[in-house]
Amino acid sequence: MKTTLTRTLIAGVLTASFVIIACQKSKVPDLPASKSESTEITKAPTTNVVLENSSLLTDEVTLTAPEQVNVNESFNITAAIDCGKVAIERGYILAADGITKIYKNLSCSTENLQWESIVNFQCYTDDASWNGSFAEPGSYVFQTKHNGNDGNCDGKGGQDKTGECGFNGNQESCFVIQAVNSCTTSFTGKAFECGTHRVAEYTFTSKDALTGFKIQGGLTNFTGANAIVTVNHGSNITQWQGTPGGSSNRIIKVEGDIAACETITIRIEWNSTNSGGIITGSWSVKANSVDVAPEVAGLTCN
């Protein structure tokens, strides 16, 4: 059994595109700066505050949830109660086809907002909890649904009123979680071996999804068989290498698509009988013929 939480009156204005709404405690297991720390709201009983977005701050639920998370970052929502039963629901609207559900870029006041349960009613002796993540940036809406009747979920018998709340029916409280891209675009290179056997590696991360990127650069004073080029991740990847114009430098080209926040690693291994500290030329990454990150100068082993 849980002990009753101290309830503290909350007064003030909750603003912005994201509002956490609800009222009272929790537990149970079952999107640059990320505000993934949780916000807990408690308030005194019998006080209901209607916010600007028409959501209701109820007097019976303690909600703990993040205001903002990174894409693909796991987070937790908990809704704690001292009476009755509580569920957690996720909001959506239907696309024009009347079938496809749209979950992102919604608010508590979105027209034709509908709800689906992600945690069915849990007893006040257990509370409700849900873990999730967002694959795409945007604003996502949820609500707690608090029912005043314990329905004998505490096992004390149907006539026992210990677990019943001082209200009938359901109280719903809507809140929003914002998912953002946390990654930044970067392009780096590192030389691992610089003797007769040479190894270099280039790493590219894109904050945006790119179609048809091109990473290209040279291997200096190239001799021997073709280099071994290994590309991790990405899609529609193609490779090319050659020595245009009879140059002594081997040109490597990798093209393909990359998802937002995805990282691609290009590892090159080759043999050379030539000496010299710098083993590569400058390398660049472009999309639609435009540089998307600064060039990486020639690499050498430290």
Residue pairs with C-beta under 8 A, 6 or more apart in sequence:
1 125
1 154
2 25
2 80
2 82
2 124
2 125
2 127
4 82
5 24
5 25
5 42
5 62
5 80
5 82
6 42
7 23
7 24
7 42
7 43
7 44
7 45
7 59
8 42
8 43
8 44
9 43
9 44
9 47
10 41
10 42
10 43
10 49
10 57
14 20
14 21
14 51
17 107
17 139
17 176
17 178
18 67
18 68
18 139
18 175
18 176
18 177
18 178
19 51
19 53
19 55
19 108
19 174
19 175
19 176
20 39
20 41
20 63
20 65
20 67
20 175
21 41
21 51
21 55
21 56
21 57
21 63
21 173
21 174
21 175
22 41
22 57
22 58
22 61
22 62
22 63
22 79
22 144
22 173
22 175
23 41
23 42
23 43
23 57
23 58
23 59
23 60
23 61
23 62
23 63
23 173
24 42
24 43
24 59
24 60
24 61
24 62
24 80
24 81
24 82
25 42
25 62
25 80
25 81
25 82
25 127
26 62
26 63
26 64
26 78
26 79
26 80
26 81
26 127
26 128
26 129
27 78
27 80
27 126
27 127
27 129
28 78
28 122
28 126
28 127
28 128
28 129
29 129
29 131
30 119
30 129
30 130
30 131
31 69
31 70
31 71
31 72
31 73
31 75
31 132
31 133
31 134
31 135
31 140
31 177
31 178
31 179
32 180
32 182
32 184
34 68
34 69
34 70
34 73
34 180
34 182
35 66
35 67
35 68
35 69
36 66
36 68
36 69
36 70
36 73
36 75
37 66
38 64
38 65
38 66
38 76
39 64
39 65
39 66
39 67
40 62
40 63
40 64
41 57
41 62
41 63
42 62
43 49
43 57
43 59
44 59
45 59
45 60
45 166
46 59
46 166
47 59
48 56
48 57
48 58
48 59
49 56
49 57
50 56
50 57
51 57
53 107
53 108
53 109
53 174
54 108
54 109
55 108
55 173
55 174
55 175
56 171
56 172
56 173
56 174
57 173
58 144
58 146
58 171
58 173
60 81
60 82
60 83
60 84
60 146
60 148
60 165
60 167
60 171
61 79
61 80
61 81
61 86
61 144
61 146
61 171
61 173
62 79
62 80
62 81
63 77
63 78
63 79
63 144
63 173
63 175
64 76
64 77
64 78
64 80
65 75
65 76
65 77
65 78
65 142
65 175
65 177
66 75
66 177
67 177
67 178
68 177
68 178
68 179
68 180
69 75
69 133
69 134
69 177
69 178
69 179
69 180
70 179
70 180
70 181
70 182
71 133
71 134
71 135
71 136
71 137
71 179
71 180
71 181
71 182
71 260
71 261
72 133
72 134
72 135
72 261
73 133
73 182
74 131
74 132
74 133
75 131
75 132
75 133
75 177
76 129
76 130
76 131
77 88
77 129
77 130
77 132
77 142
78 127
78 128
78 129
78 130
79 86
79 88
79 119
79 127
79 128
79 129
79 144
79 146
80 86
80 127
81 124
81 127
81 146
82 124
83 124
83 148
83 150
83 163
83 164
83 165
83 166
84 124
84 146
84 147
84 148
84 149
84 150
84 163
84 164
84 165
85 121
85 122
85 123
85 124
85 146
85 147
85 149
85 150
85 151
85 153
86 121
86 122
86 124
86 127
86 128
86 144
86 145
86 146
86 147
87 117
87 119
87 120
87 121
87 122
87 128
87 144
87 145
87 147
88 117
88 118
88 119
88 128
88 130
88 142
88 143
88 144
88 145
89 115
89 116
89 117
89 118
89 142
89 143
89 144
89 145
90 103
90 115
90 116
90 118
90 140
90 141
90 142
91 103
91 106
91 108
91 110
91 113
91 114
91 115
91 140
91 141
91 142
91 143
91 174
92 101
92 102
92 103
92 106
92 113
92 114
92 115
92 116
93 101
93 102
93 106
93 110
93 111
93 112
93 113
93 114
94 100
94 101
94 102
94 112
94 114
95 101
95 102
101 116
103 140
104 134
104 136
104 137
104 138
104 139
104 140
104 179
105 138
105 139
106 113
106 139
106 140
106 141
106 176
107 139
107 141
107 176
108 141
108 143
108 174
108 175
108 176
110 141
113 141
115 143
118 130
118 132
118 142
119 128
119 129
119 130
121 128
121 145
121 147
122 128
123 150
123 153
123 154
123 163
124 150
124 153
124 154
124 163
125 153
125 154
125 163
128 144
134 140
134 177
134 179
136 179
137 179
137 180
137 181
138 178
138 179
139 176
139 177
139 178
139 179
140 176
140 177
140 178
140 179
141 174
141 175
141 176
142 174
142 175
142 176
142 177
143 172
143 173
143 174
143 175
144 172
144 173
144 175
145 170
145 171
145 172
146 165
146 170
146 171
146 172
146 173
147 169
147 170
148 164
148 165
148 166
148 167
148 168
148 169
148 170
148 171
149 164
149 165
149 168
150 162
150 163
150 164
152 158
152 160
153 163
154 160
154 162
154 163
156 162
156 163
181 207
181 260
181 261
182 261
183 205
183 206
183 207
183 260
183 261
184 205
184 207
185 205
185 206
185 207
185 208
185 292
185 293
186 203
186 204
186 205
186 293
187 202
187 203
187 204
187 205
187 215
187 283
187 285
187 292
187 293
187 294
187 295
187 296
188 202
188 203
188 296
189 200
189 201
189 202
189 203
189 280
189 283
189 296
189 299
190 200
190 201
190 299
191 198
191 199
191 200
191 279
191 280
191 299
191 300
191 301
192 199
192 200
192 201
192 301
193 199
193 301
194 277
194 279
194 300
194 301
196 271
196 272
196 273
197 269
197 270
197 271
198 219
198 268
198 269
198 270
198 271
198 272
198 279
199 267
199 268
199 269
200 219
200 267
200 268
200 279
200 280
200 299
201 265
201 266
201 267
201 268
202 215
202 217
202 265
202 266
202 268
202 283
202 296
203 263
203 264
203 265
203 266
204 213
204 215
204 258
204 263
204 264
204 266
204 285
204 293
205 261
205 262
205 263
205 264
206 213
206 258
206 259
206 260
206 261
206 262
206 292
207 260
207 261
208 260
209 257
209 258
209 259
209 260
210 257
210 258
210 287
210 292
211 257
211 287
212 255
212 256
212 257
212 287
212 288
213 255
213 256
213 257
213 258
213 285
213 286
213 287
213 292
214 253
214 254
214 255
214 285
214 286
214 287
215 253
215 254
215 255
215 264
215 266
215 283
215 284
215 285
216 251
216 252
216 253
216 254
216 283
216 284
216 286
217 251
217 252
217 280
217 281
217 282
217 283
217 284
217 296
218 249
218 250
218 251
218 252
218 280
218 281
218 282
218 283
219 227
219 249
219 250
219 252
219 268
219 270
219 272
219 279
219 280
219 281
220 248
220 249
220 274
220 276
220 278
220 279
220 280
220 281
220 298
221 248
221 249
221 272
221 274
221 276
222 243
222 248
222 249
222 250
222 270
222 272
223 271
223 272
223 273
223 274
224 270
224 271
224 272
224 273
225 270
225 271
226 241
226 270
227 241
227 250
227 252
227 268
227 269
227 270
228 268
228 269
228 270
229 239
229 241
229 252
229 254
229 266
229 267
229 268
230 266
230 267
230 268
230 269
231 237
231 239
231 254
231 256
231 264
231 265
231 266
231 267
232 264
232 265
232 267
233 258
233 262
233 263
233 264
233 265
234 256
234 257
234 258
234 262
234 264
235 256
235 257
235 258
235 259
236 256
236 257
237 254
237 255
237 256
238 254
238 255
238 256
239 252
239 253
239 254
240 251
240 252
240 253
240 255
241 250
241 251
241 252
241 253
242 250
242 251
243 249
243 250
243 251
244 251
249 281
250 270
252 266
252 268
254 266
256 264
258 264
272 279
277 300
277 301
278 298
278 299
278 300
279 298
279 299
279 300
279 301
280 298
280 299
281 298
282 295
282 296
282 297
282 298
283 295
283 296
284 291
284 295
284 296
285 291
285 292
285 293
286 292
